[in-house]
């Protein structure tokens, strides 16, 4: 068995993308898309799915406009989906398991709808099919007793109104305490300091893409097995948003993690890994 663990750069649809692969080359591929465009990177999928490299080929990357990849636009869902397909083709991955959390879940669903013939199963985490529950995030930010979040930061939740990276970083530091089930100020500081900021990507994602985002009417078109996971205490994408996805797809199941916020894959990793492994086996995607 030949095992790969490498990072490399490919020019995909005119953008320079940093790609990372882990696991056996002959194993079923799981393509994992990070969330938080303009803030996220492949670091989170590597932490979340790295353990699966014992029997699966894990493929993740910094999307255009995020992480260490270049900033060529457009930062539309159509372009990001086209980039996923180009990577799948370029790396000769065959049919894949598609996975994504938060905003990465939006793109995982969009890719599955655009290329259903290439998706064996879909793994989602703390995501939504529409924006119906977004107002709850604002309400929770206002009412939290964890920290004091200034009104200017609350007003920018879910918007694309940042003037530069300095303002964007200030906002991210303000709302980060809301994400984890257990608040750790030192962990918040580490996350903020390790983030690469691309304010223009975020502005487009939330100022242009999200006002028109609504996959709810199309969920029934997703025919592959779908696992939806969510933290019980997720402030940003609550349990009802995940329930809507699980109920709307043809073969969906929902698993709620009782001791997690927005990241059960990191807050309850052993259970998350067990749940996903069991789902993949039942979906007919066995590890090598």
URDA-V504074 format. One record per backbone hydrogen bond with DSSP energy under -0.5 kcal/mol. CO is the residue of the C=O (numbers start at 0). NH is the residue of the N-H. E is the energy in kcal/mol with one decimal. If there is no record, write none. Layout:
CO:NH:E
CO:NH:E
This chain:
0:2:-0.5
1:24:-2.5
1:25:-0.5
3:22:-1.2
5:20:-2.7
7:18:-3.2
9:11:-0.8
9:16:-3.0
10:12:-0.5
11:14:-2.0
14:11:-3.0
14:16:-0.8
15:69:-2.6
16:9:-2.4
16:18:-0.6
17:61:-2.3
18:7:-2.4
19:59:-2.6
20:5:-2.1
21:57:-2.7
22:3:-2.6
23:26:-1.4
27:56:-2.8
28:30:-0.5
28:96:-2.6
29:31:-0.6
29:58:-2.7
30:32:-0.5
30:98:-2.7
31:60:-0.6
32:100:-1.1
35:38:-2.8
35:39:-4.1
37:197:-2.2
38:195:-0.5
39:66:-0.6
40:43:-0.9
40:44:-0.6
41:45:-2.2
42:46:-2.0
43:47:-2.7
44:48:-3.0
45:49:-1.5
48:51:-1.4
49:52:-1.7
50:53:-0.9
51:54:-1.8
51:55:-1.9
52:23:-0.6
54:287:-2.1
55:57:-0.8
56:29:-2.9
56:58:-0.5
57:21:-2.2
58:31:-2.5
59:19:-3.2
60:33:-0.5
60:62:-0.7
62:65:-1.8
65:68:-1.9
69:64:-2.6
75:79:-2.4
76:80:-2.6
77:81:-2.1
78:82:-2.1
79:83:-1.9
80:84:-2.2
81:85:-2.2
82:86:-2.3
83:87:-2.6
84:88:-2.3
85:89:-3.0
86:90:-2.5
87:92:-2.3
88:91:-1.1
94:28:-0.5
95:97:-0.5
95:119:-3.2
95:120:-0.7
96:30:-2.6
97:122:-2.7
98:32:-2.6
99:124:-1.5
100:103:-2.1
101:104:-1.1
101:105:-1.0
102:106:-1.6
103:107:-2.1
104:108:-2.3
105:109:-2.5
106:110:-2.8
107:111:-2.0
108:112:-2.3
109:113:-2.0
110:114:-2.7
114:117:-1.9
115:118:-1.2
117:95:-3.1
117:119:-0.6
119:224:-0.6
120:97:-2.4
121:123:-0.5
121:226:-2.8
122:99:-1.9
123:228:-2.2
124:101:-2.7
128:214:-3.9
128:215:-0.8
130:133:-1.6
132:135:-1.3
132:136:-0.6
133:136:-1.0
133:137:-1.1
134:138:-2.0
135:139:-2.5
136:140:-2.2
137:141:-1.9
138:142:-1.8
139:143:-1.4
146:148:-0.7
147:149:-0.6
149:152:-1.0
149:153:-1.8
150:154:-2.5
151:155:-0.5
152:155:-0.9
153:156:-1.3
155:158:-2.0
163:167:-1.9
164:168:-2.7
165:169:-1.9
166:170:-2.2
167:171:-2.3
168:172:-2.5
169:173:-1.4
170:174:-1.9
171:175:-1.8
174:177:-2.1
175:178:-1.9
175:179:-0.5
178:261:-2.7
180:182:-0.5
183:187:-2.1
184:188:-2.1
185:189:-2.2
186:190:-2.4
187:191:-2.5
188:192:-2.5
189:193:-1.7
190:194:-0.6
191:194:-0.7
194:196:-0.5
197:200:-0.6
197:201:-1.6
198:202:-2.7
199:203:-2.0
200:204:-2.6
201:205:-2.7
202:206:-2.2
203:207:-2.2
203:208:-2.1
204:209:-1.9
208:211:-1.1
209:212:-1.5
214:217:-1.8
214:218:-0.7
215:218:-1.1
217:220:-2.1
218:221:-1.9
220:222:-0.9
221:249:-1.9
223:250:-0.5
224:121:-2.4
225:227:-0.5
225:252:-1.8
226:123:-3.2
226:228:-0.5
227:254:-2.7
228:125:-3.0
229:256:-2.9
230:233:-1.7
237:240:-1.1
237:241:-1.1
238:242:-2.7
239:243:-1.9
240:244:-1.1
241:245:-2.4
242:246:-2.5
243:247:-1.6
244:248:-2.0
248:251:-0.5
250:225:-2.8
252:227:-2.9
254:229:-1.6
255:257:-0.7
256:231:-3.1
256:259:-1.0
259:232:-2.5
262:265:-1.6
262:266:-2.3
263:267:-2.5
267:271:-2.5
268:272:-2.7
269:273:-2.0
270:274:-2.8
271:275:-2.5
272:276:-2.5
273:277:-2.3
274:278:-2.3
275:279:-2.7
276:280:-2.1
277:281:-2.3
278:282:-1.9
279:284:-3.1
280:283:-1.4
283:285:-0.7
